[in-house]
Every structure is written in C-alpha cells, then in structure tokens.
Amino acid sequence: MKRILLAITLAGLLAVPVVSLAVDPLPETITTPEDIITLIETIAAWLFWILLAIALIYILMAALQFLTSGGDPMRVEKARNNLLYAIVGIAVAFLAQGLVRVVEFIIL
C-alpha cells in the first residue's frame, strides 16, 4: 500500500513541470488592472491544476481502498470518504476558476 501511494505521489510530482508550462508567466510589475487580472488568473490556474492533481490521487487511493477492503465496512467507509473528499476538491477547483471570472468581470 505504501509503495503504491509513493508511486502515485512521485507521478504527481513529475507532472508539476508539465503543469507549469500551461500557465502564463507573472507580470514583472503590476501597474494596470490587466496586470492584476493576469496575476489572479495565473494563481487560479496553478491552484486549479494542483487541486485536480490532488483530487486524482484521492480518487486512485479510494479505488485502491475499495479493491482491498474485502467487504470490511470500516475500510469501505474510509474509501467512500476519500472519494467524497476528491469530489469536493474538484468542486473547489472549479469554483476557484469561476471566482477568477467574477473578479475579472468586476474589475473590468
């Protein structure tokens, strides 16, 4: 179990450089409202991908726990909780993206 979690964690860490290529660079100086929007969008994009990666790890852990539970009610409940946490994480990631759009609408 620990080896599998370690492998999943390492795979997630290896994906970080790929995610960083998908994000716009930060402005060097913030002088206009567009720079503020760019900063907020960049931070939200980072949070979005990080939260999705964490949620994916939780989904994989929950699937593994379901498979290895052997019908034990406590282990099944723990797997369900991890799946619920993953769903909440995905919802928070999408809400963060929506919040950026709301702030952008208010500023512009």
N, C-alpha and C positions, 0 to 999 in steps of 0.2 A: 504494500500500500504506500509506504513512504517513498519507494523508488518511483512509483507512478506519479505521485504528487511532485517529486523532484523533477521528473522528466517534463511534466506539464508546465511547471514554473520556468524551467530553463527554456522551453519552447516559447513561452510568452516573453521572456527577456530577449530572446533572439529576434522577436518581431518588433521590438521597440525601434531599431533604426529604420525599418520599413515604414513605420507609422510616422516617424519624424520627417520623412521625405514628402509625406502627403500634406504637411501643414505649412502655411505661408510663414515667411520669416517675420520676426517682430520689427516694427519700425524703430529706427535708431533714436529719433527724438519725437516726442508727442507734441505737435503744435496745432493740429487741426482736429475737428471732430471725426474725420475719416480715420486718423491715426488711432483714436480711442476705439473706434469700431473695429479696426484691424486687430488691435491688441485683444479686445474682448473675444473676437471670432477665433483668434489663434489659441487663446487659453481654453475656450469652449471646445475647440477641435481636439486639443490634447486630452481634456477631460473625457470627451466622448469616446475616443479610441481606448483610453486607459480603462474606463468603466466597462466598455464592451469586452475587452480582453479579460478583465477580472470576472465578468459575468460568464464568459465562456469557460473559464477554469472552474467556476462553481457548477456549471451545468455538467461538465465532464466528471467532476467529483460526485455529483448527485447520481449520475448514471452508473458510475462505478460502485457507489454505495448501494444502489438498488440491486445491481447484479450480485453483489457479495453479501447481501443481507440475509439470505437463506430463510426469509419469512419471519425473521425476528422483528417484532413490532417496534422496538426502540430504534433499531437501525433503519427501518423503513421510514419512521418519523423523522429521523435525522436527515435522511436523503430528501424527503419532501421539503423540509425546512431549507436545505441548501438550494433546492430548485426554486423555492419561493424567493430566497434572497437574490438569486440570479435574475429572476423576473423583475424584482424591484430595482435591481441595479440597471437593467436595460431600460426600464421606465425612467429612472433618474437621468440616464444618459440622454434619452430623447427629450426630456424636459429641459435639460441644460441647453440643448440645441435650440429649442423653442424660446427659451429665455433670451438667448442672444438675438433672435429675430425681433422680439418685443422691444428690447433695449435699442436695437438699431432703428426700429420704427419710431420710437420716442425721440431719439436724438436727431434723426433726420426728419 
